[in-house]
Amino acid sequence: MTITDAPAETRPHRRRVALTVLLWLLLAPGAIWFLGRAFGVERGVLVMLTAFTPYVALWSVVPFLLALAGRRWAAAAVAGLVAFGFAVCVVPRALPNVHKGPAKGVELHVMTSNMLFGGADPDEIVQLVREHDVAVLALQEFTAEGESALAAAGLGELLPYHQLAPEPGASGSGLYSRYPLTDPGAHRNDGGFQQAFAIIQPPGAGPLFVESAHPLAPAATSMLPGWRADLREQPAADPDATPKILLGDFNATLDHKRLRDLIATGYRDAADTVGEGLVGSWGPYDGDPIPPVTIDHVLVDKRIGVRKVSTHAVTDSDHRSLIASLTVPAAS
């Protein structure tokens, strides 16, 4: 017997049951996703999916509103808790933090840019450095060809000091500075990528450790051990040591527990601090049908203040460049 053949008094009941089941089916994926985010479950394909948590957070409002409209109070209660939980995790990134760090000190502009196998437009990168008074530039996917193109575009005139580790493909790293570098070097992380680093000392400021960060991308389950190790081995903040600035393509968002654990050692995420933490930095910029996600970051020691953060498109790169205006401690 079909629903249309059923007695008239049973049809509304069946519709109510069908609607209730549909509502639970709609809210269940979001609820499971939220529990994974809340408890830091980062295994297998979940690592890749976690990057899209802000989109799921937005979707979580839909089953909540539908449950309210349908007067399914149990479903509405669960959906409401899930939506509220997502809001607590995600919404603060779009709001400026009351505590932006010290406002007094020496102003320093830093920039990070992933060059996509060295092919990003060098003139646009140099123009960004010039227009935004960038004093430190970190580059990932830095190749010998990219190095030559940047030199031809005049980068050396603006940032004459550098620590470079160019390599074919995606593993190269570069660090350019307006100021002399001390203790420069580059190390290869567990995932196989180089990370250039050095200590700089802007005029009037104390020394600063800067590093071009590039953990392995979790693009396949076989790459997850390297991704985990790379994030775990990033330099931790230390209030008793030289203040650190880590900037680059972290291949992780603030929804990944391993990045949050790194920040918890004593960093602040610059974009999150000024309410720009949901602005995408990787995704569809080279034509791939991928929603934008925020995997490029500037992490600064809590002794460093954040004034402003902006993102900028660069032709022939799948990443946007990230520029942060910072206030670093004055020399004591």
BELNOR-V810512 format. One record per run of one state. SS is the DSSP state (h for helix, s for strand, l for the rest). FROM is the first residue (numbers start at 1). TO is the last residue. If there is no record, write none. Layout:
{{SS,FROM,TO} {SS,FROM,TO}}
This chain:
{{l,1,2} {h,3,5} {l,6,7} {h,8,38} {l,39,45} {h,46,50} {l,51,52} {h,53,69} {l,70,72} {h,73,94} {l,95,95} {s,96,96} {l,97,105} {s,106,114} {l,115,121} {h,122,131} {l,132,135} {s,136,140} {l,141,143} {h,144,152} {l,153,154} {h,155,158} {l,159,160} {s,161,165} {l,166,172} {s,173,177} {l,178,181} {s,182,188} {l,189,193} {s,194,200} {l,201,204} {s,205,205} {l,206,207} {s,208,213} {l,214,220} {h,221,232} {l,233,243} {s,244,249} {l,250,256} {h,257,263} {l,264,266} {s,267,269} {h,270,273} {s,274,274} {l,275,281} {s,282,282} {l,283,283} {h,284,286} {l,287,292} {s,293,293} {l,294,295} {s,296,301} {l,302,304} {s,305,313} {l,314,318} {s,319,328} {l,329,329} {s,330,330} {l,331,332}}
